Each structure stands twice: as structure tokens, then as C-alpha cells.
């Protein structure tokens, strides 16, 4: 090894600065997110957050349910800092297993109490409403069902679509169970099957089928329609909102700080970023979801949240997915 005293001042400075750089690099931390939200939907926003907050962020994308299960299985071994879930049920599940930390009230209070955990351990970032999509050429406005219970009538035989394997549909069924009980929900599922309801893998194919006239009505989330009307303003489908039943429930995509994080301050900065004006406008204008922070305009052509008439549900209780899956299997739709 060359003695330090024989090194030039410039060389010594270079080596020392290089060493400091290594130390700083060794100390640099990566903020890890498990995201049940699709990369196409939130990827651009996360990339912008990296730049604006000067954070190293890595995201594992996947199904919300499978990621929630992974977090519970990993337990204290997890290195995840933030869980970004597609629905409140998954957030409630990890909260109930005591895998989350409380979110500061300064962040919680930016969102209406309906859209956050009563215990303060998860927070809605954007909202979506369940709707009945309908083909405007096949169904007149005065013929539209008032509730999802009307869908079992003979007039709708073979004309309705749903996606029983989809997470948002399963949350809808969980909400129905909370509102109506397991037995009545099971009876509805069986009646729908007997009435010839058509199954699709997810919401987008349902809206596509509505546009073709393959079905007349479809159980979907509000924002899927606008992916079609963006390219085709004359797309013959509209959204219909039922009143105070599970068919008009409002769910959220939201976040929870994981108990295993060692970067709580950075995680809180990111949550604040997701709640700022620019990010909330992103959800309203790009993904066509409802912003949950006051003062942000509703997505164009959509009914404002305060004009809807959804049922009151403690969204944390949507976490009981196991019983919902059992009912879907018992009804023969899974």
C-alpha cells in the first residue's frame, strides 16, 4: 500500500472524497412500496414524486390481495415502508393484524372521516364509486334499475355483466353483506346466476361488452367508462348511480405506513405529496377517480361526491374477504 504521506494532495483529496461518497452511498436508503394500484395508473406520479422529493423509491406492483397476504406472511422480516392498496378492505386487513403505524393527524384531517381508518392507520388517496354502466341505445333512462336488487328481474335475463374474480366486485359483495346480511346476499348471488348474468375477468371487458351491445347493464367502477370515451366521444355507454345500496358504495385506493419502516419521515412526506393539489388533480384528470381532498374539482362529466347518495359503511370492515369468497363459491359463481 502506498503511504498516505507519499500521495499528492490532489490524489489524497480524491481518495477521501471517494471514501466519503461510499459511506454516503452505504447510508442511502430506498423507500419501498407494495402497490396494488396498476403501474400504468400511478407509475408516472411515483416517478414525479422521486424527482420532487429527491427520494429513492422502488415499487413492487401486484394484486392488492396478494400483496396484503405477502405483507402478513413477511411480518417483521418485511422491508416495506408503504402499502398502496386498491381498496380499503386490504388496508383494514393489515391494520387489524397490527402491521401498520398511525398516520399523523395533519395528514388524516385532509380527508373526510368516511375515507380513513377510525383508528388512523390508513388513509384514502382517491375514491371510486360503484355504478351500473348501461348501453344508452339498449336501455332508456326511465327503465334503469333503482337498486341492484332489481337486476334479478326477468327483464334483465342474460343482459347483465359482472366480474366475480375482481377485487372491486368482491368489496362490493362484502359491502352488501355488511348492509343486508350474508343470507340475503347469498340469495341475490344465486338469483343473479339463475338470471343468466355474464361473467368477465375484470371491469374493462364489461364496459367494452356494453359498448358492443353484448350486454345492456354492467356492475363496474365509475372511472372505467372514461377510458373509452376519451378515444370515442360517441361511445354508447353511460353510468347510472343507484341509491343507498351496495351498488353505489364508494371505496378508496389508499395507503398505510408499515410497522417495519425505518423511514417514517420520508413515508409521511410521500403521503403528503399524494394529497397535494397537483397529485389530487392527477387522479381527477388522468385516472378519472374522485379526489378526496377538499377544493379539488371533480372529474369532468362526473357527479360530485357530495351529490351521490351512497350507503354509510365503515370501510375498514371490508377486510372480511374470506367470508365473501365463501359466499361466492357457495353461490357457484367462483
ZIWOCOR-V985623 format. One record per run of one state. SS is the DSSP state (~ for helix, > for strand, _ for the rest). FROM is the first residue (numbers start at 0). TO is the last residue. If there is no record, write none. Layout:
ss=SS from=FROM to=TO
ss=SS from=FROM to=TO
//
This chain:
ss=_ from=0 to=2
ss=~ from=3 to=5
ss=_ from=6 to=7
ss=~ from=8 to=26
ss=_ from=27 to=29
ss=> from=30 to=34
ss=_ from=35 to=37
ss=~ from=38 to=52
ss=_ from=53 to=55
ss=> from=56 to=60
ss=_ from=61 to=62
ss=~ from=63 to=76
ss=_ from=77 to=80
ss=> from=81 to=84
ss=_ from=85 to=86
ss=~ from=87 to=95
ss=_ from=96 to=98
ss=> from=99 to=100
ss=_ from=101 to=103
ss=~ from=104 to=107
ss=_ from=108 to=109
ss=> from=110 to=110
ss=_ from=111 to=111
ss=~ from=112 to=114
ss=> from=115 to=115
ss=_ from=116 to=121
ss=> from=122 to=134
ss=_ from=135 to=139
ss=~ from=140 to=142
ss=_ from=143 to=146
ss=~ from=147 to=151
ss=_ from=152 to=152
ss=~ from=153 to=155
ss=_ from=156 to=158
ss=> from=159 to=161
ss=_ from=162 to=165
ss=~ from=166 to=179
ss=_ from=180 to=180
ss=~ from=181 to=193
ss=_ from=194 to=196
ss=> from=197 to=198
ss=_ from=199 to=201
ss=~ from=202 to=211
ss=_ from=212 to=215
ss=> from=216 to=220
ss=~ from=221 to=228
ss=_ from=229 to=235
ss=> from=236 to=239
ss=_ from=240 to=244
ss=~ from=245 to=247
ss=_ from=248 to=248
ss=> from=249 to=257
ss=_ from=258 to=262
ss=~ from=263 to=273
ss=_ from=274 to=275
ss=~ from=276 to=284
ss=_ from=285 to=288
ss=> from=289 to=290
ss=_ from=291 to=291
ss=> from=292 to=292
ss=_ from=293 to=303
ss=~ from=304 to=306
ss=_ from=307 to=313
ss=~ from=314 to=318
ss=_ from=319 to=319
ss=~ from=320 to=329
ss=_ from=330 to=333
//
